[in-house]
Amino acid sequence: MRTACLVLLIGVLAWAAQAQADQDALTQEQINKLLQHGPWPLRVEADPSNRVSGNPGAIELGRTLFFDPKLSGSGNMACSTCHHPGRGWTDKLPRAFGIKRLDRNTQSLFNVRFNRWFGWDGQNDNLWAQSIRPIINPDEMHATPKHVVQVLGKDQNISGQYQDVFGAAPGEGTPEQTLANVGKALAAFQETIVTARTPFDAFRDGLANNDRKAIAAYPASARRGAALFFGRGNCTFCHTGPLFTNGEFQDAGVPYFIEPGRVDKGRFAGIAKLKSSAFTLAGKHTDDPAKTGAWKVRGVKPLHRNFGEFRVPSLRNLTKTAPYMHDGSLATLEDVVRHYSQIDVERLHADGTRILAPLHLNKNETQDLVNFLESLSTE
Amino acid sequence: MRYFFAALLMLLVTPLKAAEMPIFDAHIHYSHDAVEFLPPEQIAGILKKAGVKKALVSSSDDRGTQLLLKHAPNIVVPALRPYRKRGETGSWMHDPTIIDYVEGLLKKHKYHAIGEFHAFDTDIETPVLQKIIALAKKHDLLLHAHSDAEAVERIFKANPDARVLWAHSGFARPERVREMLRKHKNLWADLAFRSDQASGGKVIPQWREAFEEFPDRFMLGTDTFAPERWHYVEDHAASSRTWLSDLPKDLAEKIGFRNAEAMLRLSPTE
C-alpha cells in the first residue's frame, strides 16, 4: 500500500512539474516577440496602384477570369488550374506544371494582398503585375496581350463586365493596357483571399489581454513549440510580424539546382526581371499618380547574396499549402522542421552572424514545433 | 545579304569580346559537393566563358583543386585549404590532425597559398594556427585568411614577414581596410561576396578612395561556397567588369587581374 501511494505521489508530482513547465514554457522576452505577430486580421486598404482595388464589379470580373481558361493561349488553362481553392490556392505539386514542368513550387494565394514582393524571386512589386506574369509566360498560360483582347471581346458577358468596371471596351487603348486591367481585376479578386483567425491568434490575444481562459485553451505542446519558435530557434528572425514573414529574401540552405547544369538564380534573376518590367509601381500602368511604393523598384540593386535566395513565405495557413520550399522539395511540416533542425550551414555563407544554425531538436521538440506551426492555420 | 549582315555583326562583336578585360578570380572553391555536381571539364568551361584567365582555387577537400588543376592548368593557381570537408570551418583550429593533412599534401603537391581558412581573433594563438603560419613561412606561401582585423594582426605578430590575402577584406568598412593596408605592406584584400564597393555600376566614393590609395592591393573573388554558385561565376565577372569600368583603366586592370598576379609572383597576363 505504501509503495502504491509513493508511486501515485511521484506521478502526481511529475504531472504537476510538467504542467508548471508548460505554463512557464514562454519567457517574457518570447511573449513580447509573440505579441508582435498579431493582431489578426490586418486592416485592409485599397491598393493605390490599382484603381479597381476593392471594387465589387472588379472582384466579380476577377473571379470570372480567374476560373476561366479562355485567357490561356491553348484555351484550357486557367489561373485556378494551379491556384486551386480546394487545394489551398495552390496545386499540391512539388513543382508546378504549366505547358511543361516548371522550376518552382506554386505559391498559395492566401493573404497575397499583403505581400511586399511577389513570387519566389520577387520579380514583381505589385499584385496586378504578378497576375499578368503567368498569362504571358510561354511555359504557363502562353497568351499574348492581343490574344487576351480578342477573347475578352468575343465573350459578351465578360466584355460587358469589363466595360462596367473600366469604363471602356477591351482593346480600347493598347493591348498592354487591357492586359494591365485584366491583372487589376484578377488582383481585386485575389485581395479577397484573406485567412480567418487561428488558434494562435486566440492565444496571442489572450496573452495581450491577460485572458486566462484563452491562454489555457492553447495546447501545451504548441506553447512549447512557440517557445522554440520565438526563442532558441529564432525562426521569428525571418518569419516575423502578423504575416509571419519579413517579406524579404533568404538562402534557407535548400539546394537550387533545377537539373544538372541548370540553377534557379532566385532573387538575383528576379531583380533583373523586375528592373525590365513595364508593369511596376514606377511604370506607366500604375494608377497611383504619387507612385507610392515605386522606391522599391527604383532602389533595389542585385547583391552577390541574392543568387539563390528566395522569398520568405508567410506561415499562415501553411498546413493547407504543402509541399514546401521554393522547389517543393519538403513534403511535410515535419520535413521542414527537420531541415532547419539539421541545416547544413556549410551551404550558407559565413559572413557576419549566422541567422541559421542547426537546432538539433529531439523528437518531442520537433513535434512541439510542428504543433505550433499547425496552430497558425485555420481549423 | 542576310549573311553579309551576320558576318558584319560577327566582326563587330568578336573584337569587343576579345577586348573583354581578363579576370583573376582570387577566391574560388571547388569543394567535394561541387565535384559531385559539376565535372571539372564543365568548371573549366565556366571559367573560360567568364573570361577568368587565372583563379586562386582552394577546396575542401583538396581533391577538387587537383582535379581542376589537371583540366585547366593554365587557369588554376592551387591553394591548400586546411579542411577535409567544408564542415570544418569552425572546428579545424582545434584539430591537430589537420596539420598531418596539410603537411602530407605539401609534400605531395605544389601550392601558392594556404587557405582560404576561417580564423578569428584568438583562434590564431592555437597551436594549429601557429603551425599553419610556420608552414606558410617555411614553404613561402601566401595565407588566405577569412578573418577579422584582430586575427590579421595576430598573424603578422606571429610572422611579421607573412604575406596575407584578407578574404572579403574582412567584411570591414573601407576606412578600416585602409588602416590595415597602411599598417601592413604584405597585406592584400579580396572583394569576394561583398557588394558595397559599387552601386548601379558606380564605385562609391569611400571605396574609390581606398582603391586610389592602394591601387596594388585589391582584387576580385567569386567565392563559390556552394556548388550552385559556380553558375554565378559568369554573372560575377560581368558585374565586376561593369563597376571596374567606372575606374581609370590602369586601376581597373590592377584590381581585375594584375594585383593578384603580382601578389602570387606569376608572369603578367599579356
HADDOCK unambig.tbl for C-alpha pairs under 7 A between the chains (distance, minus, plus):
assign (segid A and resid 256 and name CA) (segid B and resid 228 and name CA) 6.71 0.50 0.50
assign (segid A and resid 257 and name CA) (segid B and resid 228 and name CA) 6.32 0.50 0.50
assign (segid A and resid 263 and name CA) (segid B and resid 228 and name CA) 6.39 0.50 0.50
assign (segid A and resid 301 and name CA) (segid B and resid 200 and name CA) 6.91 0.50 0.50
assign (segid A and resid 303 and name CA) (segid B and resid 195 and name CA) 5.64 0.50 0.50
assign (segid A and resid 304 and name CA) (segid B and resid 193 and name CA) 5.76 0.50 0.50
assign (segid A and resid 304 and name CA) (segid B and resid 194 and name CA) 6.80 0.50 0.50
assign (segid A and resid 304 and name CA) (segid B and resid 195 and name CA) 6.30 0.50 0.50
assign (segid A and resid 346 and name CA) (segid B and resid 86 and name CA) 6.05 0.50 0.50
assign (segid A and resid 346 and name CA) (segid B and resid 87 and name CA) 5.96 0.50 0.50
assign (segid A and resid 347 and name CA) (segid B and resid 225 and name CA) 6.71 0.50 0.50
assign (segid A and resid 347 and name CA) (segid B and resid 226 and name CA) 5.30 0.50 0.50
assign (segid A and resid 349 and name CA) (segid B and resid 225 and name CA) 6.74 0.50 0.50
